[in-house]
Amino acid sequence: MDMYKSIAYNTDKYNFSDLVENLFSVPGLSFLHKETTEKYPELFKIGADSTTVFHKKFYDKYRAGWPEFEQVYENFIKEIIAKYIFLGESFVYQKFPTFRVHLPGNVAVGAFHNDSEFGHPDGEVNFIVPLTSAKDTASVWVESEEGKKDFSPMRMLEGEFILFNGNKLTHGNKVNLTNKTRVSIDF
């Protein structure tokens, strides 16, 4: 497999962005950082990279019950991920995706890593669903081959999901030097 692959999907049917925009009452997620007075001057570290007011609101909604989002996610897994990636084989998947917010002036994940460092099993496949398009320092950076450390940014477009071997390929974020927030989910 190449370092990653982007695959288009129907955003009307799998309307992740609409659901999250409605949660935050914003017309677009790229400027989500303007919707709070909270400041995050310190770069996020592992363990503290999902503690923003945005993460709290997203996960609180999930824990309280968010059937609209859960149904779209389940359908996406069963109708898209299974069809294009696993070709009829059985598989397990993350019950609810991880929410990522890459604020200007910060990182979305506390350190460059590969998921095997956290005990993830061999054969695991990673997916990112951008809810905003992102490039350059607002994107996820990934090495081209395991251990090569030649990081480059993924081309992240809303309406596409990304498939990559994050279990073996080291990936992470640079400080977002754009004036836009990147929002994505991954599993």
C-alpha positions in Angstrom: 0.0 0.0 0.0 1.1 3.6 -0.6 1.7 5.6 2.5 -2.0 6.5 2.3 -5.0 6.4 0.1 -7.9 8.9 -0.2 -11.3 7.6 -1.2 -14.4 9.8 -1.9 -17.7 9.2 -0.3 -21.2 10.6 -0.3 -21.3 13.5 2.2 -25.1 13.9 1.8 -25.6 10.3 3.0 -22.7 10.2 5.5 -23.1 13.8 6.8 -20.5 13.8 9.6 -19.7 17.5 9.1 -23.3 18.6 9.2 -23.9 16.7 12.5 -20.8 18.2 14.1 -21.5 21.7 12.8 -25.0 21.4 14.3 -23.5 20.3 17.6 -21.4 23.4 17.8 -24.0 25.7 16.1 -21.5 26.9 13.4 -21.9 27.1 9.7 -18.4 25.7 9.1 -15.8 23.9 11.2 -12.6 25.6 9.8 -13.1 28.5 12.2 -14.2 26.6 15.2 -11.4 28.1 17.2 -13.2 31.5 17.0 -16.2 29.9 18.9 -14.5 29.9 22.3 -12.7 32.3 24.6 -10.6 29.4 25.9 -6.9 29.7 25.0 -4.5 26.9 24.7 -1.1 28.5 24.7 0.9 25.4 25.6 1.3 22.7 23.0 -0.8 19.7 23.7 1.0 16.7 25.1 -0.1 13.0 24.9 -3.0 12.6 27.3 -4.0 16.3 27.2 -4.6 16.5 23.4 -8.3 15.7 23.7 -9.2 18.1 26.6 -10.4 21.1 24.8 -14.0 22.5 25.2 -14.7 21.1 21.8 -13.7 17.6 22.8 -15.7 17.8 26.0 -18.9 18.9 24.1 -18.4 16.2 21.4 -17.8 13.3 23.9 -20.5 14.6 26.3 -23.0 14.4 23.4 -21.9 10.9 22.6 -22.1 9.7 26.1 -25.5 11.2 26.6 -26.7 9.5 23.4 -26.3 10.7 19.9 -28.2 8.3 17.7 -28.0 10.4 14.5 -24.2 10.3 14.6 -24.0 6.7 15.7 -26.3 5.6 12.9 -24.3 7.5 10.2 -21.0 6.1 11.6 -22.4 2.5 11.7 -23.7 2.8 8.2 -20.4 4.3 7.0 -18.5 1.3 8.4 -20.9 -1.3 7.1 -21.6 0.2 3.7 -18.3 2.0 2.8 -15.4 0.7 4.9 -16.4 -3.0 4.6 -17.2 -2.8 0.9 -14.0 -1.1 -0.3 -11.5 -2.3 2.2 -12.3 -5.7 3.6 -14.2 -7.3 0.7 -16.5 -9.5 2.7 -14.1 -10.5 5.4 -15.2 -10.1 9.0 -13.5 -7.4 11.1 -13.7 -5.5 14.3 -13.8 -1.7 14.5 -13.7 1.1 17.0 -17.1 1.5 18.5 -17.0 5.3 18.3 -14.4 7.4 16.4 -11.8 9.6 18.0 -12.5 13.3 17.6 -9.5 15.5 16.5 -9.3 19.3 16.7 -6.1 20.9 15.3 -6.3 24.5 16.5 -4.2 27.2 15.0 -1.0 27.6 17.0 -1.2 24.0 18.4 -1.1 20.3 17.5 -3.9 17.8 17.4 -1.9 14.9 18.8 0.7 15.3 21.5 3.6 13.5 19.7 4.6 11.8 16.5 4.0 8.0 17.0 2.9 4.8 15.4 0.0 3.0 17.0 1.9 -0.2 17.7 3.7 1.9 20.3 0.4 1.9 22.2 -0.2 -1.8 21.9 -2.4 -1.8 18.8 -2.4 -5.2 17.0 -0.6 -6.0 13.8 -3.0 -5.9 10.9 -4.9 -2.9 12.2 -5.8 -0.3 9.5 -6.3 3.4 10.3 -9.0 5.7 8.8 -9.2 9.4 9.0 -12.4 11.2 7.9 -11.6 15.0 7.5 -14.6 17.2 8.5 -12.6 20.1 7.1 -10.1 20.2 4.2 -6.6 20.7 5.5 -3.1 21.1 4.1 0.4 21.9 5.1 0.8 22.4 8.9 -2.9 21.8 9.5 -2.7 18.3 8.2 -1.5 14.9 9.5 2.1 14.2 8.6 3.1 10.6 7.8 6.4 8.9 6.8 6.5 7.2 3.4 7.9 3.9 4.7 8.2 2.4 8.2 11.2 3.9 10.0 12.1 6.4 7.2 11.0 9.5 9.1 10.6 11.5 5.8 7.3 13.1 6.9 5.0 14.9 4.5 1.5 16.2 4.9 -1.5 14.1 3.8 -3.9 15.7 1.3 -7.0 15.9 3.5 -10.2 16.9 1.7 -13.7 17.0 3.2 -15.7 14.3 1.3 -12.9 11.8 1.3 -11.7 9.4 3.9 -8.1 8.4 4.3 -6.8 4.8 4.7 -3.3 4.2 6.0 -1.1 1.9 8.1 -0.9 4.1 11.2 0.0 1.0 13.2 3.4 0.9 11.6 3.9 4.3 9.9 4.9 7.1 12.2 2.6 10.0 12.0 1.7 13.2 13.9 1.1 16.9 13.6 3.2 20.0 13.3 2.1 23.2 14.9 -0.8 24.5 12.9 0.5 27.8 11.3 -2.7 28.4 9.3 -5.6 30.5 10.4 -8.0 27.5 10.2 -8.9 24.7 12.5 -8.7 21.1 11.2 -11.5 18.9 12.4 -11.5 15.2 11.8 -12.6 11.8 13.1 -10.4 8.7 13.1 -10.8 5.1 13.9 
